Protein backbone atom coordinates (compact mmCIF):
# COMPACT_ATOMS: atom_id res chain seq x y z
CA UNK A 1 0.00 0.00 0.00
CA UNK A 2 1.33 3.43 -1.00
CA UNK A 3 2.68 5.87 1.55
CA UNK A 4 0.40 8.85 2.08
CA UNK A 5 1.31 12.41 3.04
CA UNK A 6 -0.98 13.95 5.69
CA UNK A 7 -1.21 17.54 6.89
CA UNK A 8 -3.19 18.28 10.07
CA UNK A 9 -4.11 21.87 10.83
CA UNK A 10 -4.48 21.47 14.58
CA UNK A 11 -3.78 18.32 16.54
CA UNK A 12 -6.49 17.97 19.14
CA UNK A 13 -8.26 14.79 20.17
CA UNK A 14 -9.90 14.15 16.78
CA UNK A 15 -6.74 14.52 14.72
CA UNK A 16 -4.71 12.50 17.20
CA UNK A 17 -7.29 9.72 17.26
CA UNK A 18 -7.32 9.66 13.45
CA UNK A 19 -3.54 9.29 13.30
CA UNK A 20 -3.66 6.56 15.95
CA UNK A 21 -6.16 4.75 13.74
CA UNK A 22 -3.72 4.94 10.81
CA UNK A 23 -0.98 3.52 13.03
CA UNK A 24 -3.29 0.73 14.22
CA UNK A 25 -4.17 -0.13 10.61
CA UNK A 26 -0.44 -0.12 9.73
CA UNK A 27 -0.80 2.55 7.06
CA UNK A 28 2.47 4.14 6.02
CA UNK A 29 2.39 7.92 6.15
CA UNK A 30 4.32 11.14 6.42
CA UNK A 31 2.79 13.66 8.78
CA UNK A 32 2.84 17.40 9.38
CA UNK A 33 0.91 18.82 12.32
CA UNK A 34 0.49 22.30 13.76
CA UNK A 35 0.14 23.70 17.25
CA UNK A 36 0.20 27.12 18.91
CA UNK A 37 3.55 26.30 20.53
CA UNK A 38 6.95 26.94 19.01
CA UNK A 39 8.05 24.23 16.58
CA UNK A 40 8.96 21.12 18.56
CA UNK A 41 8.85 17.33 18.43
CA UNK A 42 6.22 15.11 20.02
CA UNK A 43 6.02 11.37 20.52
CA UNK A 44 2.93 9.44 19.45
CA UNK A 45 2.82 5.65 19.71
CA UNK A 46 6.63 5.53 19.55
CA UNK A 47 6.67 7.78 16.48
CA UNK A 48 8.56 11.07 16.59
CA UNK A 49 6.52 13.79 14.90
CA UNK A 50 7.45 17.39 14.13
CA UNK A 51 4.84 19.84 15.36
CA UNK A 52 5.13 23.24 13.67
CA UNK A 53 4.16 26.62 15.06
CA UNK A 54 0.88 28.05 13.78
CA UNK A 55 -0.61 30.70 16.03
CA UNK A 56 -3.02 32.71 13.91
CA UNK A 57 -0.81 35.20 12.02
CA UNK A 58 2.47 33.55 13.05
CA UNK A 59 3.65 30.26 11.57
CA UNK A 60 6.78 28.29 10.76
CA UNK A 61 7.67 28.90 7.10
CA UNK A 62 8.21 25.16 6.55
CA UNK A 63 4.45 24.71 6.76
CA UNK A 64 3.81 26.18 3.32
CA UNK A 65 6.26 23.77 1.67
CA UNK A 66 4.79 20.76 3.49
CA UNK A 67 1.25 21.83 2.63
CA UNK A 68 2.01 21.83 -1.09
CA UNK A 69 3.25 18.23 -0.80
CA UNK A 70 0.25 16.90 1.14
CA UNK A 71 -2.20 14.37 -0.29
CA UNK A 72 -4.61 14.51 2.65
CA UNK A 73 -5.40 17.68 4.59
CA UNK A 74 -7.44 17.72 7.81
CA UNK A 75 -8.65 21.02 9.24
CA UNK A 76 -9.72 20.76 12.87
CA UNK A 77 -9.00 24.32 14.05
CA UNK A 78 -12.23 26.16 14.96
CA UNK A 79 -12.81 29.77 13.88
CA UNK A 80 -11.05 32.34 16.05
CA UNK A 81 -12.73 35.70 16.58
CA UNK A 82 -15.15 34.77 13.81
CA UNK A 83 -12.43 33.99 11.24
CA UNK A 84 -11.14 30.72 9.82
CA UNK A 85 -7.44 31.21 10.47
CA UNK A 86 -6.38 28.47 8.04
CA UNK A 87 -7.99 30.30 5.13
CA UNK A 88 -6.82 33.64 6.49
CA UNK A 89 -3.16 32.55 6.47
CA UNK A 90 -2.92 29.81 3.84
CA UNK A 91 -5.53 30.58 1.20
CA UNK A 92 -2.92 31.53 -1.41
CA UNK A 93 -1.06 28.25 -0.83
CA UNK A 94 -4.25 26.16 -0.96
CA UNK A 95 -5.06 27.55 -4.40
CA UNK A 96 -1.73 26.14 -5.65
CA UNK A 97 -1.88 22.61 -4.29
CA UNK A 98 -1.70 19.92 -6.98
CA UNK A 99 -1.25 16.67 -5.07
CA UNK A 100 -4.21 16.76 -2.69
CA UNK A 101 -6.77 13.97 -2.99
CA UNK A 102 -8.77 14.74 0.15
CA UNK A 103 -9.46 17.84 2.21
CA UNK A 104 -11.68 17.43 5.25
CA UNK A 105 -13.06 20.38 7.19
CA UNK A 106 -14.40 19.51 10.65
CA UNK A 107 -17.46 21.61 11.37
CA UNK A 108 -20.20 21.16 13.98
CA UNK A 109 -23.92 20.39 14.13
CA UNK A 110 -24.39 23.78 15.82
CA UNK A 111 -24.79 25.14 12.26
CA UNK A 112 -28.38 23.82 12.29
CA UNK A 113 -29.45 26.00 15.20
CA UNK A 114 -32.78 25.34 16.92
CA UNK A 115 -35.32 23.01 15.26
CA UNK A 116 -37.60 22.53 18.26
CA UNK A 117 -36.58 18.91 18.79
CA UNK A 118 -37.26 17.85 15.20
CA UNK A 119 -34.94 15.73 13.03
CA UNK A 120 -32.41 17.46 10.81
CA UNK A 121 -30.28 16.06 8.00
CA UNK A 122 -27.71 17.48 5.61
CA UNK A 123 -30.47 19.09 3.52
CA UNK A 124 -32.10 20.84 6.46
CA UNK A 125 -32.09 24.62 6.84
CA UNK A 126 -29.04 25.94 8.65
CA UNK A 127 -30.09 28.73 10.99
CA UNK A 128 -27.45 28.89 13.73
CA UNK A 129 -28.31 30.83 16.86
CA UNK A 130 -24.98 30.70 18.73
CA UNK A 131 -21.83 32.64 17.81
CA UNK A 132 -20.02 29.31 17.41
CA UNK A 133 -22.67 27.98 15.02
CA UNK A 134 -22.64 31.16 12.94
CA UNK A 135 -18.83 31.14 12.71
CA UNK A 136 -18.83 27.47 11.72
CA UNK A 137 -21.37 28.03 8.96
CA UNK A 138 -19.42 31.02 7.61
CA UNK A 139 -16.26 28.88 7.59
CA UNK A 140 -18.07 26.05 5.79
CA UNK A 141 -19.25 28.46 3.10
CA UNK A 142 -15.77 29.93 2.70
CA UNK A 143 -14.27 26.48 2.24
CA UNK A 144 -16.97 25.50 -0.27
CA UNK A 145 -16.37 28.69 -2.24
CA UNK A 146 -12.62 28.03 -2.39
CA UNK A 147 -13.11 24.37 -3.34
CA UNK A 148 -15.53 25.26 -6.14
CA UNK A 149 -13.34 28.01 -7.55
CA UNK A 150 -10.12 25.97 -7.55
CA UNK A 151 -11.57 22.47 -7.95
CA UNK A 152 -10.33 21.27 -4.56
CA UNK A 153 -11.41 17.85 -3.20
CA UNK A 154 -13.40 18.96 -0.14
CA UNK A 155 -15.70 17.15 2.26
CA UNK A 156 -17.28 18.62 5.39
CA UNK A 157 -17.96 16.64 8.56
CA UNK A 158 -20.49 18.20 10.92
CA UNK A 159 -19.58 16.71 14.30
CA UNK A 160 -22.04 16.28 17.13
CA UNK A 161 -20.95 16.55 20.78
CA UNK A 162 -17.76 14.51 21.16
CA UNK A 163 -17.09 12.23 24.11
CA UNK A 164 -14.12 9.95 24.72
CA UNK A 165 -12.20 8.01 27.37
CA UNK A 166 -10.61 11.28 28.50
CA UNK A 167 -13.62 13.61 28.21
CA UNK A 168 -17.03 12.26 29.18
CA UNK A 169 -20.01 12.77 31.44
CA UNK A 170 -18.89 10.05 33.85
CA UNK A 171 -15.83 12.07 34.86
CA UNK A 172 -17.89 15.22 35.20
CA UNK A 173 -20.40 13.39 37.38
CA UNK A 174 -17.64 12.05 39.60
CA UNK A 175 -16.03 15.47 39.91
CA UNK A 176 -19.42 17.16 40.48
CA UNK A 177 -18.61 19.41 37.52
CA UNK A 178 -21.91 19.13 35.73
CA UNK A 179 -25.04 21.24 35.54
CA UNK A 180 -28.23 19.75 34.15
CA UNK A 181 -31.16 21.79 32.89
CA UNK A 182 -34.38 19.79 32.75
CA UNK A 183 -35.83 21.46 29.68
CA UNK A 184 -38.85 19.93 27.98
CA UNK A 185 -38.27 18.62 24.45
CA UNK A 186 -34.52 19.26 24.56
CA UNK A 187 -32.55 16.84 22.39
CA UNK A 188 -28.98 16.82 21.23
CA UNK A 189 -26.71 14.33 19.50
CA UNK A 190 -23.27 13.03 20.37
CA UNK A 191 -20.59 10.77 18.94
CA UNK A 192 -17.74 8.73 20.38
CA UNK A 193 -14.26 9.88 19.37
CA UNK A 194 -13.38 6.41 18.10
CA UNK A 195 -16.24 6.47 15.59
CA UNK A 196 -15.04 9.81 14.20
CA UNK A 197 -11.55 8.37 13.69
CA UNK A 198 -12.99 5.26 12.03
CA UNK A 199 -15.08 7.35 9.64
CA UNK A 200 -12.15 9.61 8.76
CA UNK A 201 -10.12 6.50 8.00
CA UNK A 202 -12.92 4.99 5.89
CA UNK A 203 -13.19 8.22 3.90
CA UNK A 204 -9.58 7.95 2.71
CA UNK A 205 -10.66 5.26 0.26
CA UNK A 206 -14.33 6.17 -0.13
CA UNK A 207 -14.18 9.86 -0.88
CA UNK A 208 -16.69 11.96 -2.79
CA UNK A 209 -15.84 15.61 -3.26
CA UNK A 210 -18.38 18.28 -2.45
CA UNK A 211 -20.26 16.28 0.19
CA UNK A 212 -21.30 17.26 3.70
CA UNK A 213 -21.95 14.61 6.37
CA UNK A 214 -23.41 14.56 9.85
CA UNK A 215 -21.22 12.55 12.22
CA UNK A 216 -23.35 11.50 15.19
CA UNK A 217 -24.68 8.30 16.74
CA UNK A 218 -28.16 6.81 16.36
CA UNK A 219 -29.80 8.10 19.53
CA UNK A 220 -30.34 11.80 20.18
CA UNK A 221 -31.24 12.30 23.83
CA UNK A 222 -31.58 14.94 26.51
CA UNK A 223 -28.67 15.77 28.77
CA UNK A 224 -30.85 14.66 31.69
CA UNK A 225 -31.25 11.17 30.20
CA UNK A 226 -27.53 10.79 29.60
CA UNK A 227 -26.69 12.06 33.09
CA UNK A 228 -29.21 9.67 34.64
CA UNK A 229 -27.65 6.73 32.81
CA UNK A 230 -24.14 7.79 33.86
CA UNK A 231 -25.17 8.29 37.48
CA UNK A 232 -26.68 4.81 37.56
CA UNK A 233 -23.43 3.31 36.24
CA UNK A 234 -21.46 5.12 38.94
CA UNK A 235 -24.03 4.44 41.68
CA UNK A 236 -24.38 8.16 42.26
CA UNK A 237 -27.44 10.32 42.78
CA UNK A 238 -28.61 12.15 39.70
CA UNK A 239 -27.60 15.81 39.71
CA UNK A 240 -30.47 18.11 40.66
CA UNK A 241 -31.68 20.07 37.64
CA UNK A 242 -31.47 23.85 37.52
CA UNK A 243 -33.02 26.51 35.29
CA UNK A 244 -31.29 28.04 32.27
CA UNK A 245 -31.12 31.36 34.11
CA UNK A 246 -28.98 29.72 36.80
CA UNK A 247 -26.26 28.77 34.30
CA UNK A 248 -23.14 30.91 34.44
CA UNK A 249 -21.71 29.76 31.11
CA UNK A 250 -22.97 31.50 27.96
CA UNK A 251 -21.84 28.45 25.99
CA UNK A 252 -24.10 26.19 28.08
CA UNK A 253 -26.97 28.62 27.69
CA UNK A 254 -26.54 28.44 23.92
CA UNK A 255 -26.44 24.64 24.15
CA UNK A 256 -29.81 24.53 25.89
CA UNK A 257 -31.43 27.05 23.55
CA UNK A 258 -31.01 24.69 20.59
CA UNK A 259 -32.92 21.42 20.34
CA UNK A 260 -32.65 19.02 17.42
CA UNK A 261 -32.19 15.35 16.54
CA UNK A 262 -29.38 14.93 14.03
CA UNK A 263 -29.80 12.24 11.39
CA UNK A 264 -26.78 10.07 10.41
CA UNK A 265 -28.29 7.95 7.62
CA UNK A 266 -26.19 9.57 4.89
CA UNK A 267 -22.81 8.72 6.42
CA UNK A 268 -23.88 5.15 7.21
CA UNK A 269 -25.19 4.57 3.69
CA UNK A 270 -22.43 6.19 1.64
CA UNK A 271 -19.57 4.76 3.72
CA UNK A 272 -21.37 1.51 4.55
CA UNK A 273 -20.43 2.31 8.13
CA UNK A 274 -21.73 0.61 11.26
CA UNK A 275 -21.13 2.63 14.40
CA UNK A 276 -19.01 0.94 17.04
CA UNK A 277 -20.94 2.93 19.65
CA UNK A 278 -24.44 3.40 18.15
CA UNK A 279 -25.73 5.10 21.31
CA UNK A 280 -24.35 6.76 24.42
CA UNK A 281 -25.20 3.61 26.37
CA UNK A 282 -22.64 1.43 24.58
CA UNK A 283 -20.08 4.22 24.69
CA UNK A 284 -20.43 5.00 28.39
CA UNK A 285 -20.56 1.31 29.30
CA UNK A 286 -17.24 0.77 27.52
CA UNK A 287 -15.66 3.78 29.24
CA UNK A 288 -16.98 2.69 32.64
CA UNK A 289 -15.75 -0.89 32.28
CA UNK A 290 -12.28 0.21 31.13
CA UNK A 291 -11.62 3.35 33.15
CA UNK A 292 -13.46 3.13 36.45
KAUR-V272392 format. One record per backbone hydrogen bond with DSSP energy under -1.0 kcal/mol. NH is the residue of the N-H (numbers start at 1). CO is the residue of the C=O. Records with the same first field share a line. If there is no record, write none. Layout:
# KAUR-V272392
NH = CO ; CO
This chain:
# KAUR-V272392
4 = 28
6 = 30
7 = 72
8 = 32
9 = 74
10 = 8
16 = 12
17 = 13
18 = 14
19 = 15
20 = 16
21 = 17
22 = 18
23 = 19
24 = 20
25 = 21
26 = 23
27 = 22
30 = 4
32 = 6
33 = 50
34 = 8
35 = 52
40 = 51
42 = 49
44 = 47
47 = 44
49 = 42
51 = 40
52 = 33
54 = 35
55 = 58
58 = 55
60 = 53
63 = 60
66 = 62
67 = 63
68 = 64
70 = 67
71 = 5
72 = 5
73 = 102
74 = 7
75 = 104
76 = 9
80 = 83
83 = 80
88 = 84
89 = 85
90 = 86
91 = 87
94 = 90
95 = 91
96 = 93
101 = 71
102 = 71
103 = 153
104 = 73
105 = 155
106 = 75
107 = 157
109 = 159
111 = 108
112 = 109
115 = 259
117 = 259
118 = 115
120 = 261
124 = 121
134 = 130
135 = 131
136 = 132
137 = 133
138 = 134
139 = 135
140 = 136
141 = 137
142 = 138
143 = 139
144 = 140
145 = 141
146 = 142
147 = 143
148 = 144
149 = 145
150 = 146
152 = 147
154 = 152
155 = 103
156 = 211
157 = 105
158 = 213
159 = 107
160 = 215
161 = 189
163 = 191
164 = 167
172 = 168
173 = 169
174 = 170
175 = 171
177 = 172
183 = 181
186 = 183
188 = 221
191 = 161
193 = 163
196 = 192
197 = 193
198 = 194
199 = 195
200 = 196
201 = 197
202 = 198
203 = 199
204 = 201
205 = 202
210 = 154
211 = 208
213 = 156
215 = 158
217 = 190
218 = 278
221 = 188
226 = 222
227 = 223
228 = 224
229 = 225
230 = 226
231 = 227
232 = 228
233 = 229
234 = 230
236 = 231
242 = 180
246 = 243
247 = 244
253 = 249
254 = 250
255 = 251
256 = 252
257 = 253
258 = 254
260 = 187
261 = 118
263 = 120
268 = 264
269 = 265
270 = 266
271 = 267
273 = 268
283 = 279
284 = 280
285 = 281
286 = 282
287 = 283
288 = 284
289 = 285
290 = 286
291 = 287
292 = 288
